[in-house]
Amino acid sequence: MEDPSPAAGALQDIAVVGAGPAGLAAALALAHVGARVVLIGPPPARMGTGPGDTRTAALLQSSVDLLKALKAFDALADQAAPLKAIRIIDTSDRLLRAPEITFLASELALDAFGYNIPNTALVEALYAQATQTLHAVEADSIARIEPAADHLVLTCSKGTTIKARLVVGADGRRSICRAAAGIEAEEWRYDQVALATSFEHTRPHDFVSTEIHRRGGLLTTVPLPSPHASSLIWVGGKTKIDGLMRLEPDAFRAALEERLEGLLGTVGATGARASFPLAGLSAKEVGVRRTALVGEAAHILPPIGAQGLNLGLRDAAALADCVATALGRGADPGGDDVLKSYTAARRIDIATRTFGVDLLSRSLLTDFLPLGAARSIVLHGLNRIAPLRRLVMRAGLAPPTALPSLMRPGVGP
Ligand SMILES: Cc1cc2nc3c(=O)[nH]c(=O)nc-3n(C[C@H](O)[C@H](O)[C@H](O)COP(=O)(O)OP(=O)(O)OC[C@H]3O[C@@H](n4cnc5c(N)ncnc54)[C@H](O)[C@@H]3O)c2cc1C
């Protein structure tokens, strides 16, 4: 029987597996540099038909510049809240408690560090752009990937087969692409769970994101576009978070108000809640055997410091640079040169973020006194020494290596 899919048959430059935010951004970035791209993955759950993804993503300015370059930001502008300041408050009962500290974007002459965007809106905007831009979008899952002479053969669950020179594994934690390429991954757990939701409040947030540190727990509010609404990440032990998940809305509202100690006034309606066990993952390689891994297929970080998707979007943009170079030379986009240059481009950024976020998470979530004390000393130093504070802010905003082309301001329309 003839295969009806436009993706089947002819050899494609690139097949991107996974229509999460990292996969969608990678597919659009690769099409932007001239590759013939097929995207395969279950489409995003429609907004409003269930609790959906309750998370938002705090995206740094470089990630927003990528969204602009991919023509996806205009559709999101109404739902994106600028992050003008980040405040850290330590309410722990440690001997050496950290001082309250506020990082202002204006200290770096920026309007905002970035924007907070609901995940559902982000994925829908990128998917809409993908259906208009890409060679083909297959609403299916990949069941099998096998090597052939100069390409890989992907078999979809519904039976369609797709041939591609490069497979981009953007299929998350249990990546079938990672397994098919024989790439091992190290995984670890933190014994903590994050609850993600949103809430309304009477006092305006003034576009300040606030982290409240407490021994063994962390609560972060992140502004939404309404001055009286914020998203929330509440990290704590499993028993504590399970208890919060079970509360009726009114009881949860009261628990949150008590925990915020009046920071945002009276807490009003709260949104759907979802919980995420904190985990880490690091793939041993990100580019081998015609396979490049992006996003959570390559690395998972705890949601502390808002680095996870920013890192995944940098994967997408860096891979586009490597493929652009190959296509410009008329070379194979899945060849070893491309995968080696992708690996070199990503190694330091992924390693430093994984190490940094892991250390920060452990210093916040552990009762191990020296680590908590060391963090307090660092925060004391940052509070007093403005040049050091600016240095840390810059390090938080940009990778230690040069930004990929599509993340440099002015590349977008
Ligand atoms: C509570 C919380 C808060 C966070 N906040 C932030 C933040 O503020 N800023 C930030 O930068 N990051 C944040 N993150 C991290 C961010 O949410 C993730 O990095 C991001 O969602 C991962 O996107 P992804 O596309 O890599 O993976 P996923 O979203 O998991 O997408 C993988 C996709 O692959 C598809 N798939 C799987 N298997 C197959 C297959 N066989 N065939 C085809 N498709 C397949 C799935 O259906 C899915 O659509 C947060 C994370 C958590 C848990």
The ligand as a MOL file (V3000), in Angstrom:
LIG
                    3D

  0  0  0     0  0            999 V3000
M  V30 BEGIN CTAB
M  V30 COUNTS 53 58 0 0 0
M  V30 BEGIN ATOM
M  V30 1 C 8.4560 22.7030 37.7470 0
M  V30 2 C 9.3650 23.0510 36.6090 0
M  V30 3 C 9.6030 24.3900 36.2850 0
M  V30 4 C 10.4780 24.7230 35.2540 0
M  V30 5 N 10.7300 26.0460 35.0020 0
M  V30 6 C 11.6320 26.3710 34.0530 0
M  V30 7 C 11.9570 27.7360 33.8030 0
M  V30 8 O 11.4380 28.6480 34.4420 0
M  V30 9 N 12.8660 28.0210 32.8210 0
M  V30 10 C 13.4710 27.0310 32.0940 0
M  V30 11 O 14.3060 27.3440 31.2180 0
M  V30 12 N 13.1710 25.7160 32.2880 0
M  V30 13 C 12.2690 25.3810 33.2520 0
M  V30 14 N 11.9530 24.0660 33.4610 0
M  V30 15 C 12.5090 23.0500 32.5540 0
M  V30 16 C 11.6360 22.9430 31.3060 0
M  V30 17 O 10.2730 22.8040 31.6710 0
M  V30 18 C 12.0870 21.7410 30.4800 0
M  V30 19 O 13.4570 21.8920 30.1950 0
M  V30 20 C 11.3490 21.6250 29.1690 0
M  V30 21 O 9.9710 21.5490 29.3480 0
M  V30 22 C 11.8340 20.3790 28.4270 0
M  V30 23 O 11.4140 20.4470 27.1010 0
M  V30 24 P 11.8290 19.3000 26.0580 0
M  V30 25 O 11.2290 19.7140 24.7700 0
M  V30 26 O 13.2820 19.0210 26.1280 0
M  V30 27 O 11.1350 17.9840 26.6430 0
M  V30 28 P 9.5930 17.5860 26.7260 0
M  V30 29 O 8.7440 18.7870 27.0170 0
M  V30 30 O 9.5450 16.4340 27.6570 0
M  V30 31 O 9.2290 17.1210 25.2680 0
M  V30 32 C 9.5410 15.8580 24.7710 0
M  V30 33 C 8.5470 15.5610 23.6690 0
M  V30 34 O 8.9330 14.3380 23.0490 0
M  V30 35 C 7.7680 13.6180 22.7570 0
M  V30 36 N 8.1410 12.2090 22.6030 0
M  V30 37 C 8.5650 11.3370 23.5580 0
M  V30 38 N 8.8130 10.1350 23.0160 0
M  V30 39 C 8.5580 10.2460 21.6810 0
M  V30 40 C 8.6280 9.3510 20.5810 0
M  V30 41 N 8.9890 8.0640 20.7450 0
M  V30 42 N 8.2760 9.7990 19.3530 0
M  V30 43 C 7.9110 11.0870 19.1510 0
M  V30 44 N 7.8250 11.9840 20.1700 0
M  V30 45 C 8.1490 11.5640 21.4180 0
M  V30 46 C 6.8250 13.8880 23.9310 0
M  V30 47 O 5.4830 13.6520 23.5760 0
M  V30 48 C 7.1190 15.3860 24.1710 0
M  V30 49 O 6.2490 16.2060 23.4170 0
M  V30 50 C 11.0990 23.7020 34.4940 0
M  V30 51 C 10.8550 22.3530 34.8040 0
M  V30 52 C 10.0200 22.0310 35.8570 0
M  V30 53 C 9.8030 20.5770 36.2020 0
M  V30 END ATOM
M  V30 BEGIN BOND
M  V30 1 1 1 2
M  V30 2 1 2 3
M  V30 3 2 2 52
M  V30 4 2 3 4
M  V30 5 1 4 5
M  V30 6 1 4 50
M  V30 7 2 5 6
M  V30 8 1 6 7
M  V30 9 1 6 13
M  V30 10 2 7 8
M  V30 11 1 7 9
M  V30 12 1 9 10
M  V30 13 2 10 11
M  V30 14 1 10 12
M  V30 15 2 12 13
M  V30 16 1 13 14
M  V30 17 1 14 15
M  V30 18 1 14 50
M  V30 19 1 15 16
M  V30 20 1 16 17
M  V30 21 1 16 18
M  V30 22 1 18 19
M  V30 23 1 18 20
M  V30 24 1 20 21
M  V30 25 1 20 22
M  V30 26 1 22 23
M  V30 27 1 23 24
M  V30 28 2 24 25
M  V30 29 1 24 26
M  V30 30 1 24 27
M  V30 31 1 27 28
M  V30 32 2 28 29
M  V30 33 1 28 30
M  V30 34 1 28 31
M  V30 35 1 31 32
M  V30 36 1 32 33
M  V30 37 1 33 34
M  V30 38 1 33 48
M  V30 39 1 34 35
M  V30 40 1 35 36
M  V30 41 1 35 46
M  V30 42 1 36 37
M  V30 43 1 36 45
M  V30 44 2 37 38
M  V30 45 1 38 39
M  V30 46 1 39 40
M  V30 47 2 39 45
M  V30 48 1 40 41
M  V30 49 2 40 42
M  V30 50 1 42 43
M  V30 51 2 43 44
M  V30 52 1 44 45
M  V30 53 1 46 47
M  V30 54 1 46 48
M  V30 55 1 48 49
M  V30 56 2 50 51
M  V30 57 1 51 52
M  V30 58 1 52 53
M  V30 END BOND
M  V30 END CTAB
M  END
